[in-house]
Amino acid sequence: MELIKKNIVSIFILIVMSILVWGRLHWYGDLRLSIANGETHSYISASRAPLFSWKIFTGERMFTTSVLYKLANDTVACPSVAYSFPSSGTETPREISPCFDKIVLIQNLLAVFGWVILALAIIKRLNNGLIKFVAAITILLFGFTPQLAEWESALGPESLSFSLFSISLALAMELAFQLSEKEIPFKSFYEKALLTSWLIVLFLWTFVRDVQLYGILVTFGLVASLLFIKKVRVTIQFKIAAAVLLGIFILGYVSARDSFRAALPVINAIDEYIWPHPARVEFFKEYGMPDRDAPAYKEWADKYAFKAYGAFLATHPGFIVTTIWEYKDYFRSDFVQAYYPADDVKNRDILLLIGQIFHMENFSVYLLDLLLLLTLLIGAFQHQTIDKSAWAWLALWVFGIAAVTLLLSFLGDIYGTRRHVMPGVEWFRLFFWIFLMPVLDMSLNTGTKPKATA
């Protein structure tokens, strides 16, 4: 009885979380229901490449999705799947299709697992019981409301992008605090297993969407910043982790260069943003771009368009600002899936309304995120305590990944922009709810904290 009294808050939180998980598993119908879109066939085709061959990395789709879709690349055993084409107004009901039912079941279960362990990782590092409760409910409702949950039925990359990121964030959270608290990091098997798991999940997450490769670059930069901490710098595990992150980036960059999947979106962007403007065309001609109708244009585009477009973006911040302003509505979209009718979802209107609270459809979330980031960074600089330092590093990591993936998704292609920018926008929205909690928690617990060790 005494044990129950001491842990009454934790028990209550776990009960409420269990109720929400039960609801998530039942709210949206059979977890095997799926719907395909116009791109799904390319995932099936790409998955036929031999496992771990260079072709599976340089194919039309990325490694992680190609591995998953191997469950449905047999044309005999997996004959059909329900397709929807929202661009033409065709919205088809979900179906339980052979083979594809396994894919969406994995997506659903992985998503539930990801949001649960993220919620647990956050509340583990909070002190105030009320803030713990609010954090747990907030994170689960963020992931369990239709704005994200209905995407688990879609046969595309969106579901994996979110579930793998939530898992990697939960692992990074635990790892950051472990490193901060220990005088000699990586001595225990637990810490080594955490680091290994984090790197594996990051690898899988990176090879879901091309743009997420640059999230790895952000990660490498922030991990490299830990070189200033002596106790981390002298560990072999840290050096291995940094090498692995750099290796993932090199693998992604080289494989993208050797495939046509990265060049095509850039060519589309050049068609939209560059060719109608003579001054911009002159900039690209300095990189050897021939006339648009010249026979050599395609060859140049395949080899040099990515580099030239990257240089253009780096030297033309005005273009970035004006383009974002012109299409600013993308950054406050509701992102509710348009692939299948969801009238059979019980209480969907209420679930959507709850989701609107957590998926803020306005621009203020970006300003609030920036304020939270600055608050955590200033607090870490001024006090240098374990909790403030760990939260600040994590906030900088998530903010950096959200920013780079959103910007490059938006500017990198002109087709399917709303769907492409969705992960970046939603990560900004998630950032607010995650990092608001430690700020509130630390403001209510102002006692002396141990210093972060150098």
C-alpha positions as CSV (number, residue, x, y, z in Angstrom):
1,M,0.0,0.0,0.0
2,E,2.9,2.4,0.8
3,L,4.4,1.7,-2.6
4,I,1.2,2.5,-4.3
5,K,0.9,5.8,-2.4
6,K,4.4,6.8,-3.4
7,N,3.7,6.1,-7.1
8,I,0.1,7.1,-7.3
9,V,0.8,9.8,-9.9
10,S,2.8,7.5,-12.1
11,I,0.2,4.8,-11.8
12,F,-2.6,7.2,-12.7
13,I,-0.6,8.5,-15.8
14,L,0.0,4.9,-17.0
15,I,-3.7,4.1,-16.6
16,V,-4.7,7.1,-18.7
17,M,-2.0,6.4,-21.3
18,S,-3.3,2.8,-21.5
19,I,-6.8,4.1,-22.1
20,L,-5.6,6.3,-24.9
21,V,-3.6,3.5,-26.5
22,W,-6.6,1.3,-26.4
23,G,-8.6,4.1,-28.0
24,R,-6.0,4.6,-30.7
25,L,-6.1,0.9,-31.6
26,H,-9.9,1.0,-32.0
27,W,-10.8,4.5,-33.2
28,Y,-9.8,4.1,-36.8
29,G,-11.1,0.7,-37.7
30,D,-9.2,-2.4,-38.7
31,L,-5.4,-1.6,-38.5
32,R,-4.9,-3.6,-41.7
33,L,-7.0,-1.3,-43.9
34,S,-4.9,0.5,-46.6
35,I,-5.1,2.9,-49.4
36,A,-2.6,3.6,-52.2
37,N,-1.9,6.7,-54.2
38,G,-0.3,7.5,-57.5
39,E,3.2,6.9,-56.2
40,T,2.6,3.6,-54.4
41,H,3.5,1.6,-57.5
42,S,7.0,3.1,-57.5
43,Y,7.6,1.8,-54.0
44,I,6.5,-1.6,-55.0
45,S,8.8,-1.5,-58.1
46,A,11.8,-0.2,-56.1
47,S,11.4,-2.9,-53.5
48,R,12.2,-5.6,-56.1
49,A,15.9,-4.6,-56.0
50,P,18.1,-7.2,-54.1
51,L,18.4,-6.4,-50.4
52,F,21.6,-4.4,-49.6
53,S,22.5,-4.1,-53.2
54,W,23.6,-0.7,-54.6
55,K,20.5,-0.7,-56.7
56,I,18.2,-0.6,-53.6
57,F,20.0,2.6,-52.5
58,T,19.9,4.2,-56.0
59,G,16.5,3.2,-57.1
60,E,13.4,5.3,-57.5
61,R,12.6,5.1,-53.8
62,M,14.6,5.0,-50.6
63,F,16.2,2.0,-48.8
64,T,13.8,1.8,-45.8
65,T,10.6,2.0,-47.8
66,S,12.0,-0.5,-50.3
67,V,12.7,-3.0,-47.6
68,L,9.2,-2.6,-46.1
69,Y,7.5,-2.9,-49.5
70,K,9.3,-6.2,-50.1
71,L,6.2,-7.6,-48.3
72,A,4.1,-6.7,-51.3
73,N,6.3,-7.0,-54.4
74,D,5.0,-10.4,-55.5
75,T,2.5,-9.7,-58.3
76,V,0.9,-13.1,-57.9
77,A,0.5,-13.2,-54.1
78,C,-0.3,-9.4,-53.9
79,P,-2.6,-8.8,-56.9
80,S,-4.4,-5.6,-56.1
81,V,-4.7,-2.6,-53.7
82,A,-7.2,0.2,-53.4
83,Y,-6.0,3.4,-55.1
84,S,-7.0,7.0,-54.6
85,F,-6.1,10.0,-56.7
86,P,-7.1,13.2,-54.7
87,S,-5.7,15.5,-57.4
88,S,-8.5,14.3,-59.7
89,G,-11.1,14.1,-57.0
90,T,-11.1,10.4,-56.6
91,E,-11.3,9.3,-53.0
92,T,-11.5,5.5,-52.6
93,P,-12.5,3.6,-49.4
94,R,-9.7,1.7,-47.6
95,E,-9.5,-2.1,-48.2
96,I,-7.8,-5.0,-46.6
97,S,-5.5,-6.1,-49.4
98,P,-3.2,-9.2,-49.4
99,C,0.4,-8.3,-48.4
100,F,-0.4,-4.6,-48.1
101,D,-2.3,-5.4,-44.9
102,K,1.0,-6.3,-43.3
103,I,2.6,-3.0,-44.3
104,V,-0.1,-0.8,-42.8
105,L,-0.3,-3.0,-39.7
106,I,3.4,-2.4,-39.2
107,Q,2.9,1.3,-39.8
108,N,0.1,1.5,-37.2
109,L,1.9,-0.5,-34.5
110,L,5.2,1.3,-35.1
111,A,3.4,4.6,-34.8
112,V,1.7,3.7,-31.5
113,F,5.0,2.4,-30.1
114,G,6.8,5.5,-31.2
115,W,4.4,8.0,-29.5
116,V,4.2,5.9,-26.4
117,I,8.0,5.7,-25.8
118,L,8.4,9.3,-26.7
119,A,5.8,10.3,-24.0
120,L,7.5,8.0,-21.5
121,A,10.9,9.4,-22.3
122,I,9.7,12.9,-21.7
123,I,7.8,12.3,-18.4
124,K,10.8,10.4,-17.1
125,R,12.8,13.6,-17.1
126,L,10.2,15.9,-15.6
127,N,9.6,16.4,-11.8
128,N,6.2,18.0,-11.3
129,G,3.4,15.4,-11.3
130,L,0.9,17.7,-13.0
131,I,3.4,18.6,-15.8
132,K,4.1,14.9,-16.2
133,F,0.4,14.1,-16.7
134,V,-0.1,17.0,-19.2
135,A,3.0,16.0,-21.1
136,A,1.9,12.4,-21.5
137,I,-1.6,13.3,-22.6
138,T,-0.4,16.0,-24.9
139,I,2.2,13.8,-26.8
140,L,-0.2,10.9,-27.2
141,L,-3.1,13.1,-28.4
142,F,-0.7,14.8,-30.8
143,G,0.1,11.4,-32.4
144,F,-3.3,9.7,-32.0
145,T,-5.6,12.3,-33.4
146,P,-6.7,12.1,-37.1
147,Q,-4.2,14.7,-38.4
148,L,-1.5,12.1,-38.1
149,A,-3.1,8.8,-37.2
150,E,-5.1,8.5,-40.4
151,W,-1.9,8.7,-42.4
152,E,-0.9,5.3,-41.0
153,S,-3.3,3.7,-43.6
154,A,-1.7,5.4,-46.5
155,L,0.9,3.5,-48.5
156,G,3.6,6.1,-48.7
157,P,6.5,7.4,-46.6
158,E,4.7,9.8,-44.3
159,S,3.9,7.2,-41.5
160,L,7.5,5.9,-41.3
161,S,8.8,9.5,-41.2
162,F,6.9,10.3,-38.1
163,S,7.2,7.0,-36.2
164,L,10.9,6.5,-36.8
165,F,11.5,10.2,-35.8
166,S,9.5,9.8,-32.6
167,I,11.5,6.7,-31.7
168,S,14.8,8.3,-32.5
169,L,13.9,11.4,-30.4
170,A,12.9,9.2,-27.4
171,L,16.2,7.4,-27.7
172,A,18.2,10.7,-28.1
173,M,16.4,12.0,-25.0
174,E,17.4,9.1,-22.9
175,L,20.9,9.1,-24.3
176,A,21.4,12.9,-23.7
177,F,20.5,12.6,-20.1
178,Q,22.6,9.5,-19.6
179,L,25.6,11.3,-21.0
180,S,25.0,14.4,-18.9
181,E,24.6,12.5,-15.6
182,K,27.5,10.1,-15.9
183,E,31.0,11.0,-15.0
184,I,32.3,8.4,-17.4
185,P,29.8,7.8,-20.2
186,F,29.3,4.6,-22.1
187,K,30.6,2.3,-19.3
188,S,27.3,0.4,-19.0
189,F,25.8,-2.0,-21.6
190,Y,22.6,0.1,-21.4
191,E,24.3,3.3,-22.7
192,K,26.0,1.4,-25.5
193,A,22.8,-0.3,-26.5
194,L,21.0,3.1,-26.4
195,L,23.7,4.6,-28.7
196,T,23.5,1.6,-31.1
197,S,19.7,1.7,-31.3
198,W,19.7,5.4,-31.9
199,L,22.1,5.1,-34.8
200,I,20.1,2.3,-36.3
201,V,16.8,4.1,-36.1
202,L,18.4,7.3,-37.5
203,F,19.7,5.3,-40.4
204,L,16.3,3.9,-41.2
205,W,14.7,7.3,-40.7
206,T,17.2,8.9,-43.1
207,F,16.4,6.5,-45.9
208,V,12.7,7.1,-45.9
209,R,12.8,10.5,-47.7
210,D,15.7,12.1,-49.5
211,V,15.4,15.4,-47.7
212,Q,15.9,13.7,-44.3
213,L,19.5,13.1,-45.3
214,Y,20.2,16.8,-44.3
215,G,18.7,16.1,-40.9
216,I,21.6,13.7,-40.5
217,L,24.0,16.5,-41.4
218,V,22.4,18.6,-38.7
219,T,22.8,15.7,-36.3
220,F,26.5,15.2,-37.2
221,G,27.1,18.9,-36.6
222,L,25.5,18.9,-33.2
223,V,27.2,15.6,-32.2
224,A,30.5,17.1,-33.3
225,S,29.9,20.1,-31.0
226,L,30.1,17.7,-28.1
227,L,33.9,17.6,-28.7
228,F,34.1,20.5,-26.4
229,I,33.1,18.2,-23.5
230,K,36.2,16.3,-22.4
231,K,34.4,13.2,-20.9
232,V,32.6,12.6,-24.2
233,R,35.6,13.5,-26.5
234,V,37.8,10.8,-25.0
235,T,35.3,7.9,-25.4
236,I,35.7,5.6,-28.4
237,Q,32.0,5.2,-28.7
238,F,31.6,8.9,-29.4
239,K,34.1,8.8,-32.2
240,I,32.4,5.7,-33.7
241,A,29.0,7.4,-33.5
242,A,30.4,10.5,-35.3
243,A,32.0,8.4,-38.0
244,V,28.7,6.4,-38.4
245,L,26.7,9.6,-38.8
246,L,29.2,11.0,-41.4
247,G,29.1,7.6,-43.2
248,I,25.3,7.7,-43.3
249,F,25.4,11.1,-44.9
250,I,28.1,10.1,-47.4
251,L,26.1,7.0,-48.3
252,G,22.9,9.0,-48.8
253,Y,24.6,11.7,-50.8
254,V,26.5,9.4,-53.1
255,S,23.4,7.1,-53.7
256,A,21.2,10.1,-54.4
257,R,23.8,11.5,-56.9
258,D,23.9,8.1,-58.6
259,S,20.1,7.9,-58.9
260,F,17.6,10.1,-60.8
261,R,15.2,10.5,-57.9
262,A,17.0,13.6,-56.5
263,A,17.6,15.3,-59.9
264,L,14.0,15.2,-61.1
265,P,12.5,17.4,-58.3
266,V,15.3,19.9,-58.8
267,I,14.7,20.0,-62.5
268,N,11.0,20.7,-61.8
269,A,12.0,23.5,-59.4
270,I,14.3,25.0,-62.0
271,D,11.5,24.9,-64.5
272,E,9.2,26.8,-62.1
273,Y,11.5,29.2,-60.4
274,I,14.5,29.8,-62.7
275,W,13.6,29.7,-66.4
276,P,10.9,32.4,-66.3
277,H,13.4,34.9,-64.9
278,P,16.3,35.9,-67.2
279,A,18.5,37.2,-64.3
280,R,18.3,33.8,-62.5
281,V,19.0,32.0,-65.8
282,E,22.3,33.9,-66.1
283,F,23.3,32.7,-62.7
284,F,22.8,29.1,-63.8
285,K,24.7,29.6,-67.0
286,E,27.7,30.3,-64.9
287,Y,27.4,26.7,-63.9
288,G,27.4,25.6,-67.5
289,M,23.6,25.2,-68.0
290,P,22.8,25.0,-71.7
291,D,19.6,26.2,-73.3
292,R,16.5,24.5,-72.1
293,D,15.8,22.9,-75.5
294,A,19.5,21.9,-76.2
295,P,20.2,18.1,-76.4
296,A,22.9,18.6,-73.7
297,Y,20.4,20.0,-71.1
298,K,19.2,16.7,-69.7
299,E,22.8,15.5,-69.3
300,W,23.8,18.7,-67.5
301,A,20.7,18.6,-65.3
302,D,21.4,15.0,-64.2
303,K,25.0,15.9,-63.2
304,Y,25.0,19.5,-62.1
305,A,21.5,20.8,-61.5
306,F,21.6,19.8,-57.8
307,K,24.8,21.7,-57.2
308,A,23.8,24.8,-59.1
309,Y,20.4,25.0,-57.4
310,G,22.0,24.6,-54.0
311,A,24.4,27.4,-54.8
312,F,21.5,29.6,-56.0
313,L,19.6,29.0,-52.7
314,A,22.7,29.7,-50.6
315,T,23.4,33.1,-52.4
316,H,19.8,34.3,-52.8
317,P,18.1,34.6,-49.4
318,G,15.7,37.1,-50.9
319,F,14.3,34.5,-53.2
320,I,13.7,32.1,-50.3
321,V,11.9,34.8,-48.3
322,T,9.7,36.0,-51.1
323,T,8.8,32.4,-52.2
324,I,7.9,31.4,-48.7
325,W,5.8,34.4,-48.3
326,E,4.0,33.7,-51.6
327,Y,3.1,30.2,-50.6
328,K,2.9,30.8,-46.9
329,D,-0.5,29.0,-46.5
330,Y,1.4,25.7,-46.9
331,F,3.0,26.3,-43.5
332,R,-0.3,26.5,-41.6
333,S,-2.2,23.7,-43.5
334,D,-4.3,21.2,-41.6
335,F,-2.7,18.2,-43.4
336,V,-5.7,16.0,-42.9
337,Q,-5.4,13.1,-45.4
338,A,-7.5,13.3,-48.5
339,Y,-7.0,9.7,-49.7
340,Y,-10.0,7.9,-48.3
341,P,-13.4,8.8,-46.8
342,A,-13.3,8.4,-43.0
343,D,-17.0,8.6,-42.2
344,D,-16.8,5.2,-40.5
345,V,-14.4,6.6,-37.8
346,K,-16.4,7.0,-34.7
347,N,-16.5,10.5,-33.2
348,R,-14.2,11.7,-35.9
349,D,-15.4,15.3,-35.7
350,I,-14.5,15.4,-32.0
351,L,-11.1,13.8,-32.7
352,L,-10.4,16.4,-35.4
353,L,-11.4,19.2,-33.1
354,I,-9.1,17.9,-30.4
355,G,-6.3,17.5,-33.0
356,Q,-6.7,21.1,-34.0
357,I,-5.7,22.1,-30.5
358,F,-2.4,20.3,-30.8
359,H,-1.7,20.7,-34.5
360,M,-1.9,24.5,-34.4
361,E,-2.9,25.8,-37.9
362,N,-1.2,29.2,-37.6
363,F,2.1,31.0,-37.9
364,S,2.5,31.7,-34.2
365,V,3.8,28.2,-33.5
366,Y,7.1,29.1,-35.3
367,L,7.6,32.2,-33.1
368,L,6.7,30.3,-30.0
369,D,9.2,27.5,-30.9
370,L,11.9,30.1,-31.4
371,L,11.2,31.6,-28.0
372,L,11.2,28.2,-26.3
373,L,14.5,27.4,-28.0
374,L,16.1,30.7,-26.9
375,T,14.8,30.2,-23.4
376,L,16.4,26.7,-23.1
377,L,19.7,27.8,-24.7
378,I,19.9,30.9,-22.4
379,G,19.1,28.8,-19.4
380,A,21.7,26.2,-20.3
381,F,24.3,28.9,-20.8
382,Q,23.6,30.7,-17.6
383,H,23.2,27.7,-15.2
384,Q,24.9,24.8,-17.0
385,T,22.9,22.2,-15.1
386,I,22.4,18.7,-16.3
387,D,18.7,19.1,-17.1
388,K,19.0,22.5,-18.8
389,S,22.0,21.4,-20.9
390,A,20.4,18.2,-22.1
391,W,17.1,19.9,-22.9
392,A,18.8,22.7,-24.8
393,W,20.8,20.3,-26.9
394,L,17.7,18.3,-27.8
395,A,15.8,21.4,-28.6
396,L,18.5,22.7,-30.9
397,W,18.6,19.2,-32.6
398,V,14.8,19.0,-33.2
399,F,14.6,22.6,-34.3
400,G,17.4,22.2,-36.7
401,I,16.0,19.1,-38.3
402,A,12.5,20.6,-38.6
403,A,13.9,23.8,-40.2
404,V,16.2,22.1,-42.8
405,T,13.7,19.4,-43.8
406,L,10.9,21.9,-44.1
407,L,12.9,24.4,-46.1
408,L,14.4,21.9,-48.5
409,S,11.1,20.0,-48.9
410,F,9.4,23.3,-49.9
411,L,12.0,24.6,-52.2
412,G,13.2,21.2,-53.6
413,D,10.1,20.4,-55.7
414,I,6.9,22.0,-57.0
415,Y,4.7,18.9,-57.1
416,G,2.9,17.5,-54.0
417,T,4.3,20.4,-52.0
418,R,1.6,20.2,-49.3
419,R,2.4,16.6,-48.6
420,H,6.1,17.1,-48.8
421,V,6.2,19.9,-46.3
422,M,3.9,18.1,-43.9
423,P,6.7,16.4,-41.8
424,G,8.6,19.6,-41.3
425,V,5.6,21.6,-40.3
426,E,4.4,18.9,-37.9
427,W,7.8,18.7,-36.3
428,F,7.6,22.4,-35.6
429,R,4.2,21.8,-34.0
430,L,5.5,18.9,-32.0
431,F,8.5,20.9,-30.9
432,F,6.2,23.3,-29.1
433,W,4.4,20.6,-27.0
434,I,7.6,18.7,-26.2
435,F,9.8,21.6,-25.0
436,L,7.1,23.6,-23.4
437,M,7.0,20.9,-20.7
438,P,10.6,21.2,-19.4
439,V,10.3,25.0,-19.4
440,L,7.2,24.8,-17.2
441,D,8.7,22.0,-15.1
442,M,11.9,23.9,-14.4
443,S,10.0,27.1,-13.6
444,L,8.1,25.1,-10.9
445,N,11.2,23.3,-9.6
446,T,13.7,26.0,-8.9
447,G,15.8,24.0,-6.4
448,T,19.6,23.5,-6.8
449,K,20.4,21.2,-9.7
450,P,23.8,19.4,-10.2
451,K,26.1,21.0,-12.7
452,A,26.8,19.4,-16.1
453,T,30.3,18.0,-16.0
454,A,32.8,19.1,-18.7
